[in-house]
Amino acid sequence: MTLIAVQTTDPLIDACGDSGRSYACEQVFDWTDNKFLANAAEWVLDRPIRILFVLIAAWLVSKILQRVVSRFVDTVAASPTDERLRALRERGPGRLLIEQTEQTRSTARAETIGLVLRSIVVASVWSIAALLVLGQLDIDLAPLIAGAGIGGIALGFGAQSIVKDFLSGLFMLIEDQYGVGDIIDVGDATGTVEKVSLRSTTIRDVYGTVWHFPNGEILRVGNYSQLWSRALIDVEVSYDTDLALAQGVIQRVADELWEDADWGGDEVMERPEVWGVQSLGSSSVAIRLVVKTEPSQQWAVERELRLRLKNALDEAGIEIPFPQQTVWLRNQGDHPVPPPPDPATIRTHRLATAHDDEASE
């Protein structure tokens, strides 16, 4: 006798699936015993609710992460300068202008960093949400994820420099290395920063040339105008000058600049100092004068000081030396040059002393 196995299929499984079937599909199939109505109920009632739940969850997560990013950005923007600003404010009421400048700078930096990080957060959250929604629509995500992975690898190899520039620009903003209006030295060019982005930095030098530097190519940065600057002048006087007198004249000129209402407290931040003799040159002695100034004002202060120092040194009769050279002219016709002596006839002092000692013995 032959037994024939007959496999029966559960109508509920055939209508709503074996696993992951929805409650709406089961209930409608139990009520109507109709496969089409059960599937329609799942697509009309159950799947939209799941998709709506995914979208609401993505929106909430996005808002929470954006708030976290905002707090992080505010902390990063404020922490590098709070201590320095507090020290500067204690020096006098004029330092309030520095506080306002730094607050404006920190606000602009925070907005830039926040915009970038929030964009990354929003793009990441909603990309994941889009994949979950596609999964709810029974779309096979494996080919999409595989294709995205291959595309990401290809993009990573082809855009290494762009990623490098992006990361360098982001860390530059977080560390507040420089900003728009600063005067910086990046090696190949020195000038005023006109534009800063995550991709590149734009600098205009003293000749008016505009330089564009990818952030990833900037290996080191010298900032001439962050918080405060320093005017440094080496005043050279001749060797026969009374150095105490020269230092007194230089200090008097610097103090007059400090007490000048047009300079002191605005461009000059602290009373100037004469540090003393800096170097001994071939034809002059250099006396160093240093002045702490507002950011980017050191060159204007140096030019004003040089003008006043020149007038004061001239009035005091102190010579500002210049390279000099003595030239000897010989007329060999009137005064012939004698022949050189015979080396054998030249005796050193040491040999003469030894000979005298032998003679005395």
C-alpha positions in Angstrom: 0.0 0.0 0.0 1.4 3.4 -1.0 1.0 6.3 1.3 0.8 9.7 -0.3 1.8 12.6 2.0 -0.3 15.6 1.5 1.1 18.9 2.8 -1.6 21.3 4.0 -1.0 25.0 4.2 -2.5 27.1 7.0 -4.7 29.7 5.4 -3.6 32.3 7.9 0.1 31.7 7.0 -0.7 31.8 3.3 -2.5 35.1 3.8 -0.4 37.0 6.3 2.9 35.1 6.3 4.6 32.8 8.7 6.6 35.3 10.8 6.3 39.0 11.4 2.6 39.1 10.4 0.7 42.1 11.6 -2.2 42.2 14.0 -4.4 43.9 11.5 -3.9 41.2 8.9 -4.8 38.5 11.4 -7.9 40.2 12.6 -9.2 41.0 9.2 -8.6 37.4 8.0 -10.3 36.0 11.0 -13.3 38.2 10.4 -13.6 37.9 6.6 -11.5 34.7 5.8 -10.4 36.7 2.7 -6.7 36.9 1.8 -7.0 40.0 -0.3 -8.8 42.0 2.4 -6.3 40.8 5.0 -3.3 42.0 2.8 -5.1 45.2 2.1 -5.7 45.8 5.8 -2.0 45.3 6.5 -0.9 47.8 3.8 -3.6 50.4 4.7 -3.6 50.1 8.5 -0.5 48.4 9.9 2.4 49.5 7.6 1.5 53.2 7.6 1.4 53.1 11.4 4.9 51.5 11.5 6.2 54.0 9.0 4.7 56.9 11.0 6.3 55.5 14.2 9.7 55.3 12.5 9.4 58.9 11.3 8.3 60.2 14.7 11.2 58.4 16.4 13.7 59.8 13.8 12.4 63.3 14.4 12.7 62.9 18.2 16.2 61.5 18.0 17.2 64.2 15.5 16.0 67.0 17.9 17.7 65.4 20.9 21.0 65.1 19.0 20.8 68.6 17.7 20.4 69.9 21.2 23.4 67.9 22.4 25.4 69.3 19.5 24.3 72.8 20.4 25.5 72.4 24.0 28.8 70.9 22.8 29.4 73.6 20.4 28.7 76.3 22.9 31.1 74.7 25.3 33.9 74.4 22.7 33.4 77.9 21.5 33.6 79.5 25.0 36.2 77.4 26.8 39.4 78.4 24.9 38.9 82.1 25.6 37.1 82.5 28.9 40.2 82.4 31.1 42.1 84.8 28.8 39.2 87.2 28.5 38.9 87.3 32.3 42.5 88.1 32.7 42.3 90.9 30.1 39.2 92.4 31.6 40.9 92.8 34.9 43.5 95.2 33.3 41.1 98.0 32.8 37.8 99.2 31.2 39.4 99.5 27.8 39.6 95.7 27.7 35.8 95.5 27.3 36.3 96.1 23.6 38.3 92.9 23.4 35.5 91.0 25.2 33.0 92.2 22.6 35.3 91.2 19.8 35.9 87.8 21.2 32.2 87.3 21.8 31.4 88.1 18.2 34.2 85.8 17.0 33.1 83.0 19.3 29.5 83.4 18.1 30.5 83.1 14.5 32.7 80.1 15.1 29.9 78.4 17.1 27.4 78.9 14.3 29.8 77.4 11.7 30.7 74.4 13.9 27.0 73.9 14.9 25.8 74.1 11.3 28.3 71.4 10.2 27.7 69.0 13.1 23.9 69.4 12.9 23.9 68.7 9.2 25.9 65.5 9.8 23.5 64.4 12.6 20.4 65.1 10.6 21.7 63.4 7.5 22.7 60.3 9.5 19.4 60.0 11.4 17.2 60.4 8.4 19.3 58.1 6.3 18.7 55.3 8.8 15.1 56.2 9.0 14.8 56.0 5.2 16.3 52.5 5.2 13.8 51.4 7.9 10.9 52.8 5.9 12.1 50.9 2.8 12.2 47.8 4.9 8.6 48.3 5.9 7.7 48.4 2.2 9.2 44.9 1.7 12.1 46.3 -0.4 15.2 44.2 -0.3 17.9 46.4 1.3 20.8 44.1 0.8 21.6 45.3 -2.8 21.1 48.9 -1.7 23.5 48.5 1.3 26.0 46.6 -0.8 25.9 49.3 -3.5 26.2 52.0 -1.0 29.2 50.3 0.6 31.0 49.9 -2.8 30.1 53.5 -3.7 31.4 54.7 -0.3 34.7 52.9 -0.8 35.2 54.3 -4.3 34.3 57.8 -3.0 36.7 57.5 -0.1 39.6 56.6 -2.4 38.7 59.3 -4.9 38.0 62.1 -2.4 40.7 61.6 0.2 42.0 65.2 -0.2 38.4 66.6 0.3 37.9 64.5 3.4 41.3 65.7 4.7 40.4 69.3 4.0 37.0 68.9 5.7 38.4 67.3 8.9 41.3 69.9 9.0 38.8 72.8 8.7 36.5 71.3 11.4 39.4 71.0 13.9 40.7 74.4 12.9 37.3 75.9 13.8 37.0 73.9 17.1 40.5 74.9 18.2 39.9 78.5 17.1 43.3 78.7 15.3 42.2 81.8 13.3 39.2 83.6 12.0 38.1 86.2 9.5 40.0 89.4 10.0 43.1 87.8 11.5 46.5 88.3 10.1 48.2 84.9 9.7 51.3 83.4 8.3 50.8 80.0 6.6 54.3 79.7 5.2 53.7 80.4 1.5 51.8 83.6 2.2 51.1 86.1 4.9 48.0 88.3 5.0 44.5 89.0 6.3 42.0 86.1 6.4 39.0 87.1 4.2 37.1 83.8 4.2 37.1 80.5 6.2 35.2 77.4 5.2 35.6 73.7 5.9 37.2 73.3 2.5 39.6 76.2 2.2 41.0 79.4 3.6 41.2 82.7 1.6 44.0 85.1 2.5 44.8 88.5 1.0 48.4 89.6 1.3 49.9 93.1 1.6 50.2 93.4 -2.2 46.5 92.7 -2.6 47.0 89.2 -4.0 44.3 86.7 -2.9 45.6 83.2 -1.9 43.3 80.2 -1.6 44.7 77.4 0.6 43.0 74.0 1.1 42.8 73.4 4.8 44.4 70.0 4.5 47.5 71.6 3.0 48.1 74.1 5.8 50.7 72.5 8.0 51.4 75.3 10.4 49.8 78.7 11.1 51.2 81.8 12.8 48.5 84.2 14.0 49.7 87.8 14.5 46.4 89.1 15.8 44.8 86.8 18.4 43.9 88.5 21.7 46.9 90.9 21.7 50.1 91.7 19.7 53.5 93.1 20.4 55.4 95.9 18.7 59.2 95.2 18.9 61.8 97.8 17.9 65.6 97.5 18.1 66.9 101.1 18.3 70.6 101.2 17.1 73.0 103.8 18.5 76.7 104.3 18.0 79.3 102.8 20.3 80.4 106.1 21.7 76.8 106.9 22.9 75.9 107.1 26.6 73.7 104.0 26.8 71.9 105.1 30.0 71.0 108.4 28.2 69.8 106.6 25.1 67.6 104.2 27.1 66.2 107.1 29.0 65.3 109.0 25.8 63.7 105.8 24.3 61.7 105.2 27.5 60.5 108.8 27.6 59.3 108.7 23.9 57.5 105.4 24.6 55.8 106.8 27.8 54.6 109.8 25.8 53.0 107.5 23.3 51.3 105.6 26.2 50.0 108.8 27.7 48.8 110.1 24.4 45.0 110.0 24.3 45.0 108.9 20.7 47.2 105.8 21.4 47.2 104.8 25.0 44.3 102.5 25.9 43.2 102.2 22.3 46.2 100.8 20.3 48.7 100.4 23.3 47.5 98.1 26.0 50.2 98.4 28.6 53.0 100.8 29.5 56.0 100.2 27.1 59.2 98.6 28.4 62.8 99.1 27.4 64.5 95.7 27.9 68.0 97.0 27.4 70.9 96.2 25.1 69.8 93.4 22.7 73.0 93.0 20.6 76.4 94.4 19.8 76.7 94.9 16.0 79.6 95.7 13.8 78.9 99.4 13.9 76.1 99.9 16.4 74.5 98.8 19.7 70.9 97.7 19.6 68.5 98.7 22.4 65.2 96.8 22.5 61.8 98.4 23.1 58.6 96.3 23.4 55.0 97.5 23.5 51.9 95.4 24.0 49.2 96.4 21.6 45.8 95.6 20.5 45.5 92.8 17.9 46.9 93.8 14.5 47.9 97.2 15.7 51.6 96.4 16.3 52.7 97.7 12.9 51.0 101.1 13.3 52.5 101.5 16.7 56.0 100.6 15.4 55.7 103.2 12.6 54.6 105.9 15.0 57.4 105.1 17.5 60.1 105.1 14.8 59.0 108.6 13.8 59.0 109.9 17.4 62.3 108.2 18.2 64.1 109.6 15.2 63.1 113.2 16.2 63.9 112.6 19.9 67.3 111.1 19.2 68.2 113.9 16.8 67.2 116.4 19.4 69.3 114.7 22.1 72.4 114.5 19.8 72.4 110.7 19.7 73.7 109.3 16.5 71.9 106.6 14.7 74.9 104.9 13.0 75.2 103.6 9.5 77.8 101.2 8.1 81.1 102.9 7.6 84.3 101.7 6.0 87.9 103.2 6.1 89.8 103.1 2.8 93.7 103.5 2.8 95.3 104.7 -0.4 99.0 104.1 -1.0 101.2 105.7 -3.6 103.9 103.0 -4.4 105.9 105.4 -6.6 106.7 107.8 -3.7 106.8 105.2 -1.0 108.0 101.8 -2.3 106.9 98.8 -0.4 109.9 97.2 1.4 110.6 93.5 0.7 109.3 91.0 3.3 111.8 89.9 6.0 113.7 86.6 5.9 111.8 84.1 8.1 115.1 82.8 9.5 115.8 86.2 11.1 112.6 86.3 13.0 112.8 85.0 16.5 109.8 84.6 18.8 109.7 85.7 22.3 109.6 82.1 23.6 112.8 81.2 21.6 114.5 84.3 22.8 113.8 83.5 26.4 115.0 79.9 26.0 118.3 81.2 24.5 118.8 83.6 27.4 118.2 80.8 29.8 120.9 78.7 28.1 123.3 81.6 28.1 122.8 82.2 31.8 123.7 78.5 32.6 
